[in-house]
Amino acid sequence: MQTKLIEGVPPLANDHEIVAAIEAETDPWGSGGNAMDIAIISADGRVSRAIRATGLGEYMGIIGALKKLGLRTLPTAPVAHGIRFDDAFSA
């Protein structure tokens, strides 16, 4: 799993909780599989954090962790910063 904040976009207030939750779902062995990208959308509607999961297990774990934090899935994922996101979540 890789993640980064997007420069110039304010993160969600609970960004530190998001990072802790997704890090708990990281496969320490570097699971194989396709990379899947998840966007965290800021209060102003822009992508504030990008998350790249490796493999379906890691991806599903991260999605579950975000939902447990109360984030909601958006009906369509954005294309931003040169990334076609597979999923997007907002507060």
N, C-alpha and C positions, 0 to 999 in steps of 0.2 A: 504494500500500500504506500502510496505517496500522496502528500497533500500540501497545498500552499495557499496562502492568502493572496488575493489579487490586489496589487498595489493601487492605492488611491480609492479603494472601495471600502467603506466602513463595514467591519464584520458584525455579525449578530451579537447581541449582548451576551449570549451564552456560548460564544465561540470556544472558550476554554473547556466547557463541558462537551461540546461537539468533538473536539480534538481528543479528549480523554476517552470518549465512548468509541470512536472509530479506531483509535490505537489499540484498544482492548480486543478488537476484531481482526487485527492484523495477523496473518499467518507468518510466524517467525521463520518458517522453512522456505518462504517465498514460493507459495503455491503456484503451480503452472496454470496455464490457461490464458484466455484472451484478456486484454486490458479493457476495463469498463470505467467510464468517467461519470462522476456524480457532481452536480453543481449545488452549492448552497447559495440561495438567493438572499440578498440583503433587503432591508426594509424599503430601500428605494427602488427595488426591482432589478438590480444588477447582480451579476455573479460576484460573490465576495470570497468564496473558497472553492477551489477545485480539488476533488479527491479522485485518485486513480486506484481502483481495486484490480488485483490480479487474480483471475479465476472466479468462477461462479460462487464458490463457498465464501470467499472473502467479500465479494459484492453483496451477497444476501445477508451476511453478518452485519455489514455496515448499514445496509438499508434498515434492518431490524433495529439497530442501535439508534439510528436517527428517528425512527418512528417512536421508540420508547421515550425519547427526549421531547416528544410532542410536535416534532416537525411534520409538515404535511407534504405529500407528494403533489407536484404540479402536473396538470394534464399533458403538457408538452414540455420537453426539455429544450433548452436554448442551444444555439450555436454561438459561441463567444470565445474570444481570445484564441482563435484558430482550432477550437475543440468542438466537436459535435458530441454534446453530452448525451449519455444514455438515460439519465434520470436527473431530476431536480427537486430540491426540497426548500421550503421556506417556513418561517415561523408562523 
